[in-house]
Amino acid sequence: MNEDLGLLRAMLMDTLSAPAIFRPTNFWASSAVSIIIDLANSGVSTFRRHNSARSFYVPRYKDGPEGEAQALADYRIFLEADDDRHPPHLKQVSESPLGEPSQHFCFDGRHYSRSFLNYLRGLVFLKKMAETRSVRTVLEIGGGYGTLGEILMKSDADRHFYVDIDVPPLAYVATRYLEELLGPENVAAYDRTKDWDTIEISALADTYQAAVLCPWQLPRIRGTFDLFVNFISFQEMEPEVVENYARYVNRHVGKYLLLRNQRHGKKLARKPGEVGVFSPVTREHYLKYFSPFELAGIDSQKFGHARNGFASEVMVLKRGA
C-alpha cells in the first residue's frame, strides 16, 4: 500500500480552514491523534493491527472460540438470507487481507472480518426491502477503511460507483485501501478533487470506480445517488452535525437509505477531549432528519445485533412519493 503521508497532511491542513460543521466532532477529534501517530509510526500497510484502529474503526469479535462462533453465526445468517438472483451478488465475495487483519475468518474458502459481515448482513436486508436492481450509484458518509466499496466492486464492479465521504485520517486510510484494491487510476483521491469548484457525480462515475472525499467538499457535489449508507458513524457525531449532513443526503439521494445505529446512541463524554459524544443521536433523530424518506423496514434480531445487552438496528428508508 502507498505509504506516502502527503495526502494525509493535505487533508489535515484543509481541515483547519473548513467550516466548523464539517470538522471532526469531539468523538473523532479525541481519537484521531492516536490514529495519526500509529499511521506515522507503523504505516498504513498494517493499519488493521494498530491499537487505535482496533479501538475506533476496525470492529472485532471477541478473541478465541467465542469470537469465531459469533462470526460463523453472522456468516450463516448472511448466507441463508441472501437471494443471489438480485444484485449486489454477494455470496462469492471474499475480503482482502490488506492491512494485515488480526481477525480474518475463513468460511467455505472465503475470508471475512466483522466489518465485512456487518455490511453483508445490512446489504441482504436492503435487498429484502428494496428493488436493488436500480441501485448503481452509492454514497456513504463515514465509511471506515472502505469495506462497502470493496464489497460493491467485488460483487458487481461494472454496476456500481461508490463515494465515501469521511474526515481524516479515516479518509486517508480508505483511499489507500481502495487504491490498492482497485488501482490508483480507478479511485478519485482527495488530491485530485480538492480544488474542484464542482464535483459532478456522473462525470466522476464515467472515469473512476470510486472516490474518497472530505466532508467540506459535500456542498460542491452535483447530481444524484441511488443509495445512501451510514453504519453507526452518525452516532459518533453531535445531532446538529448529523442534521447538516442529512440536508445534503435529502438533496442528492433519490431512492434508498441503509442505516445502522445503536438503539440508544454512543456513550457520553463528560468533558471535551474524552472519547464520546455530548448528545446522543438516536433512531428518532434519523426519522426526523430524513423526513423525505419513509421507513420500509427495521431489524435488530437478525440483520442488526441484539446480544448481551447491546442492541443495534438496521433500517431501510425509501424515498416518499
C-alpha positions, 0 to 999 in steps of 0.5 A: 500500500502507498505509504506516502503521508502527503495526502494525509497532511493535505487533508489535515491542513484543509481541515483547519480552514473548513467550516466548523460543521464539517470538522471532526466532532469531539468523538473523532477529534479525541481519537484521531491523534492516536490514529495519526501517530500509529499511521506515522509510526507503523504505516498504513500497510498494517493499519488493521493491527494498530491499537487505535484502529482496533479501538475506533474503526476496525470492529472485532469479535471477541478473541478465541472460540467465542469470537469465531462462533459469533462470526460463523453465526453472522456468516450463516445468517448472511448466507441463508438470507441472501437471494443471489438472483438480485444484485449486489451478488454477494455470496462469492465475495471474499475480503482482502487481507490488506492491512494485515487483519488480526481477525480474518475468518475463513468460511467455505474458502472465503475470508471475512472480518466483522466489518465485512459481515456487518455490511453483508448482513445490512446489504441482504436486508436492503435487498429484502426491502428494496428493488436493488436492481436500480441501485448503481450509484452509492454514497456513504458518509463515514465509511471506515477503511472502505469495506462497502466499496470493496464489497460493491466492486467485488460483487458487481464492479461494472454496476456500481460507483461508490463515494465515501465521504469521511474526515481524516485520517479515516479518509486517508486510510480508505483511499489507500485501501481502495487504491490498492484494491482497485488501482490508483487510476480507478479511485478519485483521491482527495488530491485530485478533487480538492480544488474542484469548484464542482464535483459532478457525480456522473462525470466522476462515475464515467472515469473512476470506480470510486472516490474518497472525499472530505466532508467540506467538499459535500456542498460542491457535489452535483447530481444524484445517488441511488443509495445512501449508507451510514453504519453507526458513524452518525452516532459518533457525531453531535445531532446538529452535525448529523442534521447538516449532513442529512440536508445534503443526503435529502438533496442528492439521494433519490431512492434508498437509505441503509442505516445502522445505529445503536438503539440508544446512541454512543456513550457520553463524554463528560468533558471535551477531549474524552472519547464520546459524544455530548448528545446522543443521536438516536433512531428518532433523530434519523426519522426526523432528519430524513423526513423525505424518506419513509421507513420500509423496514427495521431489524435488530434480531437478525440483520442488526445485533441484539446480544448481551445487552447491546442492541443495534438496528438496521433500517431501510428508508425509501424515498416518499412519493 
